[in-house]
């Protein structure tokens, strides 16, 4: 923490120089004071430059379910029939749980190994409701036989719209925090904050969680935490300062 004891007031008659604002009997963090300057430019406008930070964390809002169906037989038609029967059941289950056509896909392939045919189908469905995903997942695991059918671990991710929204929120929070700091500092010298006239993004960080391997089956919550994104934005903002109404009347 940094404590400043005196007060420097810079009038609009001064030349275009920058001096650190030192408000009396107020305590600010180093981050708040970094770049906090009041000065007058060549147009005699009072200005203050402050730093604002915004932080938001966003858990994933989408989860992908992948089902792999495989049948290996000497007769290719029998292998196809085995896969198609289970494929239709999985597709019907997806519909029952409200999966849209645009949120699911199917890829089928046939591989021949000597006299054997391997028929394979991979189905993917995207859910925006974790509870629905879990219900669908559990039903498929319960009803379908292994090793013919393999239900993979969930894949969590963020929708583009939600990710862009959280980035905007972090920036808005940084602007608000910067303005609050500017208002607090300007108040000590009898001014008030007007419009922002210059904004610079000083720093932007986007970090994901870390999936820690414990040797035990990974829980849903651990998978969600590992895909949770934290956005950190730091902005340098210059605000115009105005004299208070009482001062204007006296002037």
Beta strands, then each sheet from edge to edge (+ up, - down):
strand 1: 2-4
strand 2: 18-20
strand 3: 26-28
strand 4: 37-40
strand 5: 46-58
strand 6: 62-73
strand 7: 104-113
strand 8: 116-127
strand 9: 149-151
strand 10: 155-157
strand 11: 191-208
strand 12: 229-243
sheet 1: 1+ 3-
sheet 2: 2+ 4- 5+ 12- 11+
sheet 3: 7+ 8- 6+ 9-
sheet 4: 7+ 8- 6+ 10-
end
